[in-house]
């Protein structure tokens, strides 16, 4: 009788061990997914860094756009900046006035 009583206890112990291993495996899987998965902490840090880089580039491009809009307005028909026109003529076309001396 002692062997018959020890058998059901062994099965309960084996079932508990399988349950423990399965629960541990699921815990490890979900922990790994929370840290390294597509929506994990490492991916979140990478997304935040990329967002910061894109925000910096956006601000740089906005400043560049504002500068170009200012130059365009200053060369428009409604508001003509003669100094800017003279500078652009010299830079783009290579013109110079007759009373100037070019030093190379």
Secondary structure, DSSP 8 states (H G I E B T S, - for coil): -HHHHHHHHHHHHHHHHHHHHHHHHHHHHHHHHHHHSTTSHHHHHHHHHHHHHHHHHHHHHHHHHHHHHHHHHHBSSSSB-HHHHHHHIIIII----TT-----
